[in-house]
Amino acid sequence: MSLKTTAAPCALLLAALAGPAFAQQPATPPSEPTVLDSVIVTARRNADDPAVVAEARARLSRTPGAVAVVSAESYADRYAPNLADVLRDAPGVYAQKKWGGDIRLSIRGSGIGNSSHNRGTLLAQDGVPFNEADGFGDFQLIDPLIARYTEVYKGGNALRFGGALLGGAINLVTPTGRTAASNLNLRLDGGSYGTVRAHAEVAGVRGDWDGFAAVTGQSVDGWRQQSEGKSLHLSANIGRSFGQDREVRLLVSGGDIHQEIPGSVSLNDALTQPEKANLGNLSLNYQRNMQSIRTTVQTHWRLDQSTVFEGAVYGTWKDLDHPIFQVIDQESRNYGAFGRFDWQGQVAGLRADAFYGAWYRQGDLDAKQWANLAGQQNGLRARSFQNGKGLDVFGEGRLFVTDRLALVAGGTWGRAERDYQSYVVPGVAGTIDLSVDKTFDWFAPRAGLLWESEEGDQVFANVTRSVEPPNFSALSPTADGYQPLVPQEAVTWEIGTRGRRGPVTWDVTAYRAELDHELLNFLPNVTGLPATFNAGPTVHQGIEAGLDWRIAPQWRLRQTYAFSDFFFDGDKVYGDNDLPVVPPHLYRAELRYDHPAGWFVAPSLEWSMADSWVDYANTPTLKSPAYTVANLNMGWTVRDGLTVFADVRNLFDEAYVSNFSAVTDASLASVSTAVFFPGEGRSAYVGVRMSY
């Protein structure tokens, strides 16, 4: 398991010394008198850890691996319009804005070459996936302001969701009438590039009933050409309690998104005229417009002193109007059910706990493709139906062989079905009439250990198998049928530590994933669509580190560092070349001063320390350059319940590349290298929050 690069020992030392921890700070367990033996937790509560968030941290701390909880309080005084802003301080999570609400998300190299949207990580709200049934998903329907906290389960640590994906899972948890920060919350943000956002939420409890409702509306002219956007998000959460640990809850949310797409450009354009849109996107009026409704009925029900059941049935509907090279017209319906039992007790006289359950999902998608006339439909070009099904049966148990040491074992059995039907469109050359279905089955075991010192510090280690079947976009049916793709498989080894000593809180994890048949994407030529292939053996290894240092009562230094070493391992085409996209070293830091009078100032920076490869061939003449971006956040609590803030991004107006898509060989004239997304220029936002 030696690291490929000589930078690794230095990176490990830097990670140990620099880098937030356990996503903000670990916290004390819930205060129920008899559950002290059911969790392993560390440290104390702070301003970012209200009781409901502290309880979530305590629950996740049972995991023998890298997990995190991001509280809504941690970004309340910043302009955070998308998931990248929410996950900024989660160690090892690479989340960068591309345009609008779309981001590039990768955890441990998941979906590393994916040119658009999400693959390789489960995105969910209250356990209900934003992903389609085949695993492909959107980011635009996520509203960070309609989340009490966000759970991050890296890699195999997402087993609680039944998942077996390399990237794991990210779950946004909606406030209830009992867990909302206030009964009434009003917020208004505005600033650069015509940005205006308004948010309102109300929460309350009446007897056994509680309720929460929220609405967020936003309008943005956009920094780049062809980047105007409007969005509306609504959410409601109504619950009925039937005694302690027994409740039934109805959750409904919806979104209406209209977003222009500026597209990617050449490296020169990204650095010298970054506000410029891709000319093809301008002429064809690229957009991504969608409406969605999501509904779920959930329950949390204590069956007896040792067992609690959590379950839900859900349904989602989405309508997509997506003018790109053609106008993509899709309507999809996804529905499913999941249930999980949490048990605590003894085995052979030793303390033990376990969870086990199942998740079934099914979705159907009706798709039409039209010729694009400046963003309008102009003649049907293709028609298809895509039907996907999935089933995961999972379980994990912990056995405390001593008071401080727990052995962990578990696994998931999964099945995925892909049924594709394509129909000939009369008068259109090259259309096909095709009906093909595929089924994938797998078993992904997991083993680990978790040790806690008397001071509450933790050391953990685990090994997990992950499996990712190809989605419909990757399979891309042709006249010869499906592309000959097989599921991506990986075995990930992980070791780490988290805890708190005095003013220092840390979270450091080292991992190595050995992959077979990795699903990689690339842009094959100047006009071609993204293509997917199964690579030969690849390795993803690295370090995820966070460090919070309370320098003095009013001073806090928060740091994260990620070392990412991803490469081919004897591939027949690319040998031992490095994999592109994720930067090898990424460091973030924020120094915050809180004055007793109620105001704060917090400068921060993001530093990509080295150039990044753009293609699988590792062409030295085309690399994405390193960069350093400085930001400044300020705020003032005028009185209890009234806060104003300012958020200045890219303080020195640095021209840089935020992220990019992978290509095969940049030295070939036939390969397009217009794959770069410019980082946003200097911008400033102000906001006011009022709560009662």
Wavefront OBJ file of the C-alpha trace (Angstrom):
o trace
v 0.000 0.000 0.000
v 2.804 2.444 -0.677
v 1.728 5.788 -2.049
v 2.482 6.444 -5.672
v 3.920 9.878 -5.124
v 6.723 11.066 -2.892
v 4.448 13.906 -1.775
v 2.453 11.492 0.372
v 4.570 11.610 3.571
v 4.588 15.406 3.484
v 0.870 15.412 2.803
v 0.229 13.097 5.731
v 2.200 15.380 8.047
v 0.389 18.454 6.767
v -2.944 16.695 7.146
v -2.166 15.840 10.741
v -1.340 19.460 11.482
v -3.768 21.275 9.208
v -7.012 20.635 8.030
v -12.686 21.175 10.218
v -13.053 18.128 12.063
v -15.905 15.697 12.137
v -17.684 18.268 10.020
v -17.823 20.940 12.589
v -17.220 19.473 16.047
v -18.216 16.255 17.748
v -20.726 16.670 20.497
v -22.090 15.134 23.645
v -24.679 12.389 23.327
v -28.386 12.887 23.942
v -29.154 13.281 27.623
v -31.325 10.176 28.082
v -30.127 8.501 31.304
v -29.802 4.891 30.165
v -28.277 5.146 26.688
v -24.711 5.940 27.670
v -23.655 2.481 26.538
v -25.192 2.824 23.071
v -22.983 5.465 21.456
v -19.385 6.501 21.191
v -19.123 10.294 21.087
v -16.585 12.996 21.663
v -16.360 16.539 23.027
v -18.879 19.208 23.880
v -21.578 21.281 22.203
v -20.945 24.689 20.693
v -22.842 27.387 18.789
v -22.952 25.193 15.673
v -24.347 22.256 17.679
v -27.921 22.690 18.892
v -29.373 19.586 20.548
v -30.805 18.019 17.378
v -27.470 18.375 15.554
v -25.521 17.045 18.551
v -27.785 13.985 18.586
v -27.110 13.425 14.887
v -23.358 13.607 15.501
v -23.688 11.132 18.360
v -25.599 8.705 16.135
v -23.101 8.968 13.282
v -20.186 8.528 15.678
v -21.126 4.843 15.976
v -19.759 4.413 12.439
v -16.275 2.860 12.136
v -15.370 5.239 9.329
v -15.426 8.746 7.908
v -18.736 10.541 8.454
v -19.733 14.163 9.056
v -22.648 16.369 10.062
v -22.997 19.925 8.731
v -25.391 22.089 10.745
v -27.518 24.824 9.170
v -25.947 27.227 11.682
v -22.508 26.723 10.102
v -23.505 28.536 6.890
v -26.415 30.691 8.140
v -24.340 33.889 7.878
v -22.997 33.188 4.402
v -24.595 33.271 0.969
v -24.886 29.507 0.370
v -27.070 28.907 -2.715
v -25.969 25.351 -3.584
v -24.611 22.119 -2.164
v -20.992 23.135 -2.809
v -21.323 25.944 -0.237
v -22.912 23.584 2.293
v -20.135 20.998 1.985
v -17.260 23.479 1.941
v -15.931 22.434 5.355
v -16.514 18.668 5.095
v -13.050 17.036 4.855
v -12.462 15.066 1.676
v -15.605 16.187 -0.163
v -14.767 17.765 -3.528
v -17.740 19.970 -4.439
v -17.239 22.828 -6.914
v -19.780 24.992 -8.735
v -20.035 24.649 -12.507
v -23.043 26.837 -13.314
v -26.258 27.756 -11.536
v -27.123 25.037 -9.065
v -25.078 22.385 -10.894
v -21.855 21.331 -9.210
v -19.123 18.754 -9.617
v -19.280 16.369 -6.666
v -16.721 13.673 -5.971
v -15.973 11.776 -2.771
v -12.836 9.637 -3.022
v -12.986 9.946 -6.796
v -16.637 8.922 -7.208
v -18.000 9.896 -10.624
v -14.588 11.378 -11.301
v -14.987 11.738 -15.045
v -18.722 12.426 -15.082
v -19.225 15.427 -17.348
v -22.638 16.421 -15.977
v -24.880 15.983 -12.942
v -24.328 13.381 -10.223
v -23.134 9.781 -10.324
v -21.485 7.598 -7.710
v -22.997 9.277 -4.636
v -26.520 8.975 -3.239
v -28.156 12.400 -2.789
v -31.239 12.376 -0.575
v -33.531 14.537 1.516
v -34.969 12.792 4.578
v -33.794 9.529 3.032
v -35.729 10.101 -0.215
v -33.298 10.154 -3.157
v -32.830 12.989 -5.614
v -31.222 10.335 -7.840
v -33.345 8.595 -10.424
v -33.840 4.853 -9.939
v -30.766 4.160 -12.124
v -28.528 6.318 -9.903
v -28.247 9.432 -12.099
v -29.245 12.656 -10.323
v -29.598 16.438 -10.233
v -28.339 19.066 -7.807
v -30.625 21.948 -8.813
v -33.613 20.693 -6.817
v -31.647 20.955 -3.551
v -32.324 24.040 -1.417
v -29.720 24.340 1.384
v -32.043 26.608 3.390
v -34.593 23.788 3.753
v -32.257 21.601 5.816
v -31.801 21.417 9.582
v -28.522 19.612 9.071
v -26.780 17.549 6.406
v -25.332 14.074 6.954
v -22.263 12.964 4.984
v -21.457 9.238 4.814
v -18.263 8.667 2.849
v -17.881 5.484 0.838
v -19.002 2.246 2.495
v -20.035 4.185 5.587
v -23.350 4.790 3.799
v -24.423 1.208 4.499
v -27.189 2.587 6.744
v -28.899 3.672 3.510
v -28.304 0.289 1.917
v -25.848 1.905 -0.465
v -22.773 0.297 -1.995
v -21.438 3.284 -3.941
v -17.815 4.428 -3.935
v -18.819 7.959 -2.912
v -21.335 7.058 -0.198
v -24.352 9.243 0.605
v -25.328 12.824 1.426
v -28.647 13.279 3.215
v -30.304 16.625 3.983
v -32.646 16.444 6.984
v -35.696 18.738 6.995
v -36.601 20.620 10.201
v -39.719 19.617 12.103
v -41.912 21.765 14.295
v -39.906 20.446 17.250
v -36.375 20.756 15.827
v -36.601 24.055 13.896
v -34.277 26.770 15.222
v -37.175 29.225 15.694
v -40.938 29.527 15.260
v -40.614 32.149 12.530
v -37.571 32.824 10.390
v -37.307 35.431 7.634
v -34.251 35.951 5.458
v -33.305 38.220 2.555
v -30.055 37.997 0.550
v -28.884 40.091 -2.367
v -25.791 41.234 -4.182
v -23.666 40.880 -7.285
v -24.927 39.834 -10.709
v -28.543 40.728 -9.950
v -28.843 38.203 -7.118
v -31.952 38.354 -4.927
v -33.068 35.549 -2.620
v -35.916 35.542 -0.102
v -36.688 32.806 2.409
v -39.442 32.355 4.992
v -40.213 29.501 7.339
v -42.668 28.869 10.147
v -42.678 26.077 12.737
v -44.677 25.151 15.794
v -46.049 22.509 18.133
v -49.645 22.007 19.224
v -50.254 19.078 21.516
v -49.182 15.870 19.774
v -48.910 17.642 16.426
v -46.040 19.677 15.028
v -45.452 21.362 11.704
v -42.856 23.144 9.602
v -43.252 24.980 6.266
v -40.759 26.957 4.199
v -40.461 28.767 0.881
v -37.351 30.039 -0.926
v -37.380 32.148 -4.073
v -34.314 33.297 -5.980
v -33.507 35.296 -9.105
v -30.000 35.687 -10.578
v -28.886 37.543 -13.712
v -25.609 35.635 -13.631
v -21.931 36.507 -13.797
v -21.379 34.864 -17.196
v -23.335 35.171 -20.412
v -26.208 32.699 -20.683
v -26.424 32.143 -16.907
v -29.663 33.792 -15.832
v -31.717 31.711 -13.425
v -34.869 31.658 -11.329
v -35.951 29.110 -8.742
v -38.726 28.446 -6.252
v -38.562 25.810 -3.507
v -41.338 24.842 -1.098
v -41.325 22.362 1.759
v -43.761 21.158 4.442
v -43.255 18.675 7.276
v -46.234 17.664 9.472
v -45.891 15.153 12.293
v -48.068 13.389 14.857
v -46.535 12.007 18.051
v -47.881 8.865 19.719
v -45.606 8.995 22.746
v -41.860 8.969 23.221
v -39.997 7.628 20.158
v -43.232 7.060 18.256
v -44.370 9.338 15.453
v -45.755 9.436 11.917
v -44.774 12.226 9.560
v -45.863 13.587 6.153
v -43.283 15.489 4.110
v -44.010 17.306 0.851
v -41.581 19.429 -1.155
v -41.501 20.917 -4.614
v -39.276 22.905 -6.909
v -39.586 25.022 -10.042
v -36.205 25.713 -11.678
v -35.348 27.762 -14.757
v -31.624 27.962 -15.481
v -29.598 28.999 -18.509
v -26.363 27.080 -19.134
v -23.214 29.027 -20.106
v -21.219 25.837 -20.731
v -17.521 25.048 -20.650
v -14.868 26.939 -22.625
v -11.194 26.667 -23.566
v -8.502 27.194 -20.938
v -7.473 30.482 -22.523
v -11.046 31.790 -22.495
v -11.563 30.613 -18.921
v -8.563 32.661 -17.765
v -8.769 35.731 -20.046
v -12.483 36.230 -20.742
v -14.247 34.075 -18.139
v -17.606 35.832 -18.445
v -17.914 34.561 -22.013
v -20.295 31.641 -22.633
v -19.673 28.736 -24.966
v -20.781 29.909 -28.437
v -22.815 26.743 -29.020
v -24.662 27.278 -25.763
v -25.485 30.835 -26.813
v -26.726 29.984 -30.314
v -28.869 27.044 -29.170
v -29.968 28.781 -25.940
v -28.893 25.949 -23.614
v -31.114 25.661 -20.527
v -32.146 23.219 -17.814
v -35.710 23.801 -16.650
v -37.598 21.454 -14.363
v -40.526 21.106 -12.019
v -40.676 18.485 -9.295
v -42.921 17.263 -6.484
v -41.663 14.912 -3.748
v -43.902 13.253 -1.140
v -43.161 10.779 1.634
v -44.913 9.290 4.654
v -42.400 8.283 7.326
v -42.458 6.776 10.773
v -40.090 6.465 13.707
v -41.552 3.874 16.058
v -40.119 2.252 19.177
v -41.240 -1.377 19.167
v -39.795 -2.227 22.578
v -36.992 -1.184 24.905
v -34.316 -2.489 22.552
v -35.721 -1.952 19.018
v -36.737 1.105 17.000
v -38.175 0.974 13.469
v -37.742 3.724 10.879
v -39.468 3.453 7.535
v -41.078 5.360 4.688
v -42.956 5.119 1.442
v -42.328 7.862 -1.104
v -43.064 9.090 -4.591
v -41.462 11.771 -6.735
v -42.403 13.363 -10.054
v -40.188 15.479 -12.289
v -40.709 17.202 -15.622
v -37.589 18.271 -17.502
v -37.259 20.697 -20.422
v -33.578 20.713 -21.375
v -32.490 22.470 -24.592
v -28.915 21.412 -25.366
v -27.647 19.912 -28.669
v -31.279 18.796 -28.963
v -34.233 19.651 -26.748
v -34.473 16.884 -24.137
v -38.093 16.480 -23.000
v -38.476 14.032 -20.106
v -41.047 13.127 -17.499
v -40.051 10.750 -14.736
v -41.795 9.089 -11.808
v -39.899 7.412 -8.996
v -41.338 5.661 -5.987
v -40.128 3.303 -3.336
v -40.093 2.198 0.272
v -37.413 1.671 2.880
v -37.395 0.286 6.392
v -34.668 -0.095 8.998
v -34.592 -1.639 12.476
v -32.153 -0.346 15.111
v -31.486 -2.788 17.934
v -29.491 -2.568 21.168
v -28.829 -5.431 23.555
v -26.334 -8.138 24.393
v -24.753 -11.087 22.602
v -23.080 -13.740 24.773
v -23.090 -11.280 27.641
v -21.323 -8.575 25.587
v -22.871 -5.228 24.713
v -23.999 -5.105 21.096
v -26.114 -3.104 18.651
v -27.161 -3.531 15.045
v -29.247 -2.124 12.223
v -30.818 -4.042 9.353
v -33.365 -3.317 6.673
v -34.219 -3.031 2.996
v -34.773 -0.357 0.349
v -36.812 -0.898 -2.835
v -37.109 1.698 -5.581
v -38.567 1.846 -9.049
v -38.716 4.545 -11.668
v -39.940 5.095 -15.180
v -38.841 7.878 -17.504
v -40.507 8.881 -20.789
v -38.082 10.720 -23.047
v -38.411 12.642 -26.294
v -35.688 14.486 -28.151
v -36.443 17.337 -30.525
v -34.339 19.377 -32.892
v -33.244 22.558 -31.121
v -34.206 25.869 -32.717
v -32.764 28.493 -30.351
v -34.089 26.605 -27.365
v -37.437 25.622 -28.874
v -38.677 22.195 -30.005
v -38.484 21.791 -33.789
v -39.267 18.286 -34.975
v -39.167 15.010 -33.047
v -35.815 13.216 -33.380
v -36.002 10.338 -30.874
v -38.348 8.668 -28.384
v -37.625 6.180 -25.611
v -38.805 4.705 -22.316
v -36.406 3.945 -19.492
v -37.465 1.790 -16.554
v -35.178 1.094 -13.635
v -35.564 -0.947 -10.456
v -33.342 -1.405 -7.448
v -33.340 -3.435 -4.246
v -30.872 -3.356 -1.353
v -31.026 -5.631 1.692
v -28.493 -4.565 4.300
v -27.337 -4.945 7.878
v -24.479 -4.091 10.203
v -23.685 -5.021 13.794
v -21.264 -3.920 16.501
v -19.992 -6.166 19.284
v -18.108 -4.549 22.162
v -15.398 -7.039 23.040
v -14.219 -4.543 25.691
v -15.765 -1.373 27.082
v -13.688 0.610 24.593
v -13.371 -1.628 21.522
v -16.168 -2.612 19.115
v -15.855 -5.100 16.250
v -18.095 -4.279 13.292
v -19.359 -6.454 10.435
v -22.072 -6.051 7.845
v -22.935 -6.014 4.189
v -25.524 -5.350 1.540
v -27.028 -7.502 -1.194
v -28.195 -5.493 -4.173
v -29.986 -5.878 -7.460
v -30.407 -3.314 -10.250
v -32.551 -3.692 -13.377
v -32.291 -1.593 -16.526
v -35.069 -1.820 -19.133
v -34.734 0.411 -22.202
v -37.168 0.745 -25.104
v -36.365 2.975 -28.074
v -38.789 3.564 -30.945
v -38.238 4.545 -34.542
v -39.278 8.098 -35.374
v -40.703 8.135 -38.934
v -38.638 10.138 -41.359
v -35.577 10.405 -39.111
v -32.501 8.648 -40.450
v -30.518 6.549 -38.018
v -33.284 5.991 -35.477
v -33.557 2.528 -34.000
v -36.252 0.272 -32.646
v -34.722 -1.422 -29.636
v -35.876 -3.146 -26.491
v -33.192 -4.433 -24.155
v -33.032 -5.172 -20.456
v -30.162 -6.001 -18.111
v -29.987 -7.157 -14.488
v -27.024 -6.749 -12.130
v -26.645 -8.524 -8.769
v -23.939 -8.165 -6.127
v -22.968 -8.646 -2.502
v -20.830 -6.038 -0.749
v -19.466 -7.096 2.663
v -17.910 -4.832 5.268
v -15.769 -5.293 8.396
v -14.171 -2.851 10.793
v -13.391 -1.807 14.328
v -13.958 1.270 16.476
v -11.973 2.155 19.615
v -12.555 5.022 22.034
v -10.172 6.315 24.691
v -11.256 7.434 28.136
v -11.066 11.025 26.911
v -13.498 10.266 24.077
v -11.024 10.205 21.173
v -11.714 7.575 18.528
v -9.655 5.388 16.219
v -11.402 3.410 13.468
v -10.566 1.122 10.580
v -12.626 -0.775 8.023
v -12.586 -2.551 4.687
v -15.613 -2.352 2.378
v -16.557 -3.601 -1.067
v -18.524 -1.220 -3.280
v -20.413 -1.835 -6.524
v -21.865 0.680 -8.990
v -23.899 -0.607 -11.949
v -23.930 1.599 -15.073
v -26.855 4.001 -15.440
v -28.897 4.609 -18.579
v -26.738 7.540 -19.669
v -23.591 5.398 -19.500
v -25.136 2.448 -21.316
v -26.203 4.664 -24.263
v -28.066 2.183 -26.501
v -27.048 2.109 -30.166
v -28.161 0.091 -33.172
v -26.095 -2.761 -31.753
v -27.751 -2.600 -28.334
v -26.333 -1.533 -25.022
v -22.720 -0.501 -24.628
v -20.741 -3.486 -23.277
v -20.316 -2.073 -19.762
v -20.079 -4.001 -16.502
v -20.490 -2.674 -12.951
v -17.660 -0.767 -11.320
v -16.266 -2.640 -8.311
v -13.911 -1.519 -5.570
v -12.416 -2.632 -2.280
v -11.695 0.325 0.014
v -9.410 0.215 3.054
v -9.800 3.032 5.540
v -8.146 4.052 8.822
v -8.616 7.226 10.797
v -9.032 9.082 14.046
v -11.263 11.839 15.365
v -11.628 13.574 18.693
v -10.977 16.606 20.810
v -8.265 17.628 23.239
v -8.624 21.023 24.852
v -8.950 23.681 22.125
v -8.158 21.293 19.247
v -10.685 19.111 17.398
v -9.455 16.806 14.632
v -10.699 14.356 12.011
v -8.080 12.563 9.884
v -8.698 9.588 7.566
v -6.419 7.752 5.136
v -7.954 5.463 2.508
v -7.018 3.281 -0.443
v -9.585 1.992 -2.951
v -8.576 -0.626 -5.514
v -11.025 -0.523 -8.424
v -11.891 -2.892 -11.243
v -13.866 -1.737 -14.305
v -14.025 1.906 -13.129
v -16.727 3.787 -15.058
v -14.903 6.732 -16.620
v -16.322 9.409 -18.909
v -14.636 11.504 -21.567
v -15.476 13.842 -24.440
v -14.450 11.832 -27.532
v -14.287 14.564 -30.197
v -15.147 18.134 -31.033
v -18.876 17.532 -31.537
v -19.397 14.222 -29.751
v -21.461 13.517 -26.666
v -19.874 12.230 -23.447
v -18.974 8.556 -23.639
v -18.329 5.993 -20.913
v -15.911 3.086 -20.745
v -14.754 0.497 -18.223
v -11.129 1.204 -17.351
v -8.528 -1.363 -16.413
v -7.447 -1.539 -12.777
v -7.297 1.856 -11.056
v -6.387 3.045 -7.572
v -7.886 5.896 -5.561
v -5.988 6.719 -2.393
v -5.582 9.771 -0.251
v -6.023 11.639 2.988
v -9.034 13.557 4.309
v -8.173 15.825 7.209
v -9.742 18.526 9.321
v -8.534 20.595 12.239
v -10.430 23.112 14.371
v -8.278 25.145 16.735
v -9.885 27.431 19.309
v -6.846 29.696 19.568
v -8.518 31.938 22.160
v -12.104 32.401 23.360
v -12.837 34.774 20.449
v -10.535 33.212 17.843
v -11.074 29.995 15.882
v -9.020 28.558 13.021
v -10.849 25.975 10.892
v -8.908 24.029 8.249
v -9.438 21.142 5.852
v -6.977 19.391 3.583
v -7.472 16.678 0.953
v -4.699 14.707 -0.722
v -6.029 12.815 -3.763
v -3.784 10.324 -5.560
v -5.835 8.596 -8.286
v -4.177 6.626 -11.076
v -4.378 3.776 -13.578
v -2.679 0.583 -12.447
v -1.195 -0.979 -15.587
v -4.007 -0.019 -17.979
v -3.461 -1.347 -21.517
v -3.885 2.163 -22.986
v -2.893 4.613 -20.231
v -0.390 2.545 -18.254
v 0.121 4.064 -14.787
v -1.029 7.579 -15.693
v -2.759 9.794 -13.176
v -6.519 10.246 -13.396
v -7.680 13.801 -14.154
v -10.245 16.198 -12.639
v -9.765 16.122 -8.838
v -6.799 18.317 -7.776
v -4.016 16.419 -5.971
v -3.887 18.874 -3.042
v -6.763 21.076 -1.873
v -6.558 23.171 1.296
v -9.248 25.396 2.824
v -8.955 27.581 5.911
v -11.049 30.142 7.781
v -9.867 32.331 10.662
v -12.827 33.745 12.596
v -12.896 36.426 15.270
v -16.071 36.852 17.373
v -16.255 40.120 19.314
v -18.174 40.158 22.613
v -20.307 43.001 21.195
v -21.875 40.526 18.763
v -19.989 41.075 15.512
v -17.572 38.744 13.726
v -15.105 38.811 10.851
v -13.875 35.673 9.073
v -11.355 35.769 6.200
v -10.921 32.462 4.381
v -9.032 30.959 1.487
v -9.177 28.020 -0.913
v -5.822 26.823 -2.207
v -5.426 24.248 -4.964
v -1.710 23.657 -4.497
v -0.747 21.980 -7.780
v -1.780 21.846 -11.430
v -4.315 19.140 -12.335
v -4.259 16.757 -15.280
v -7.020 17.302 -17.832
v -6.755 14.131 -19.926
v -6.157 10.433 -19.324
v -3.066 10.587 -21.544
v -1.488 13.136 -19.133
v -0.581 15.606 -21.871
v 1.853 18.027 -20.176
v 0.932 20.992 -22.396
v -2.624 21.158 -21.040
v -3.116 21.205 -17.281
v -5.590 23.074 -15.114
v -3.490 25.592 -13.168
v -3.228 25.807 -9.395
v -4.976 28.748 -7.753
v -5.587 30.592 -4.492
v -8.880 32.366 -3.823
v -9.481 34.601 -0.794
v -12.899 35.420 0.694
v -14.216 37.580 3.529
v -17.302 36.968 5.669
v -18.596 39.476 8.254
v -21.685 39.698 10.433
v -23.336 41.439 13.348
v -26.042 40.242 15.725
v -27.898 43.523 16.159
v -30.114 42.045 18.849
v -31.503 38.668 19.755
v -33.197 37.373 16.614
v -31.766 39.969 14.200
v -28.510 39.384 12.289
v -26.966 41.129 9.285
v -23.996 39.813 7.315
v -21.797 40.393 4.288
v -20.044 37.767 2.162
v -17.313 38.799 -0.303
v -16.142 36.056 -2.693
v -12.869 36.018 -4.650
v -11.678 39.135 -2.872
v -8.759 39.812 -5.258
v -10.677 38.884 -8.443
v -8.459 35.891 -9.204
v -8.910 34.386 -12.696
v -8.978 30.633 -12.179
v -10.568 27.363 -13.276
v -13.122 26.047 -10.789
v -13.322 22.566 -12.371
v -13.378 20.828 -15.750
v -14.357 17.666 -17.622
v -11.968 14.888 -18.630
v -10.867 14.111 -22.195
v -8.909 11.183 -23.590
v -5.848 12.756 -25.232
v -5.559 16.538 -25.418
v -2.737 16.302 -27.983
v -5.148 15.046 -30.677
v -6.731 17.683 -32.924
v -9.990 15.710 -32.977
v -10.428 16.006 -29.203
v -12.211 19.086 -27.902
v -10.463 20.805 -25.007
v -13.207 23.377 -24.370
v -13.966 21.646 -21.070
v -13.149 24.301 -18.450
v -15.566 26.053 -16.086
v -14.266 29.474 -14.981
v -14.282 30.272 -11.286
v -16.627 33.124 -10.430
v -15.112 36.620 -10.286
v -15.234 39.030 -7.375
v -18.704 39.239 -5.887
v -20.344 40.607 -2.762
v -23.571 39.648 -1.030
v -25.370 41.053 1.984
v -28.173 39.519 3.985
v -30.431 39.947 6.953
v -31.968 37.217 9.133
v -34.864 37.721 11.542
v -36.195 35.020 13.834
v -38.809 34.831 16.566
l 1 2 3 4 5 6 7 8 9 10 11 12 13 14 15 16 17 18 19
l 20 21 22 23 24 25 26 27 28 29 30 31 32 33 34 35 36 37 38 39 40 41 42 43 44 45 46 47 48 49 50 51 52 53 54 55 56 57 58 59 60 61 62 63 64 65 66 67 68 69 70 71 72 73 74 75 76 77 78 79 80 81 82 83 84 85 86 87 88 89 90 91 92 93 94 95 96 97 98 99 100 101 102 103 104 105 106 107 108 109 110 111 112 113 114 115 116 117 118 119 120 121 122 123 124 125 126 127 128 129 130 131 132 133 134 135 136 137 138 139 140 141 142 143 144 145 146 147 148 149 150 151 152 153 154 155 156 157 158 159 160 161 162 163 164 165 166 167 168 169 170 171 172 173 174 175 176 177 178 179 180 181 182 183 184 185 186 187 188 189 190 191 192 193 194 195 196 197 198 199 200 201 202 203 204 205 206 207 208 209 210 211 212 213 214 215 216 217 218 219 220 221 222 223 224 225 226 227 228 229 230 231 232 233 234 235 236 237 238 239 240 241 242 243 244 245 246 247 248 249 250 251 252 253 254 255 256 257 258 259 260 261 262 263 264 265 266 267 268 269 270 271 272 273 274 275 276 277 278 279 280 281 282 283 284 285 286 287 288 289 290 291 292 293 294 295 296 297 298 299 300 301 302 303 304 305 306 307 308 309 310 311 312 313 314 315 316 317 318 319 320 321 322 323 324 325 326 327 328 329 330 331 332 333 334 335 336 337 338 339 340 341 342 343 344 345 346 347 348 349 350 351 352 353 354 355 356 357 358 359 360 361 362 363 364 365 366 367 368 369 370 371 372 373 374 375 376 377 378 379 380 381 382 383 384 385 386 387 388 389 390 391 392 393 394 395 396 397 398 399 400 401 402 403 404 405 406 407 408 409 410 411 412 413 414 415 416 417 418 419 420 421 422 423 424 425 426 427 428 429 430 431 432 433 434 435 436 437 438 439 440 441 442 443 444 445 446 447 448 449 450 451 452 453 454 455 456 457 458 459 460 461 462 463 464 465 466 467 468 469 470 471 472 473 474 475 476 477 478 479 480 481 482 483 484 485 486 487 488 489 490 491 492 493 494 495 496 497 498 499 500 501 502 503 504 505 506 507 508 509 510 511 512 513 514 515 516 517 518 519 520 521 522 523 524 525 526 527 528 529 530 531 532 533 534 535 536 537 538 539 540 541 542 543 544 545 546 547 548 549 550 551 552 553 554 555 556 557 558 559 560 561 562 563 564 565 566 567 568 569 570 571 572 573 574 575 576 577 578 579 580 581 582 583 584 585 586 587 588 589 590 591 592 593 594 595 596 597 598 599 600 601 602 603 604 605 606 607 608 609 610 611 612 613 614 615 616 617 618 619 620 621 622 623 624 625 626 627 628 629 630 631 632 633 634 635 636 637 638 639 640 641 642 643 644 645 646 647 648 649 650 651 652 653 654 655 656 657 658 659 660 661 662 663 664 665 666 667 668 669 670 671 672 673 674 675 676 677 678 679 680 681 682 683 684 685 686 687 688 689 690 691 692
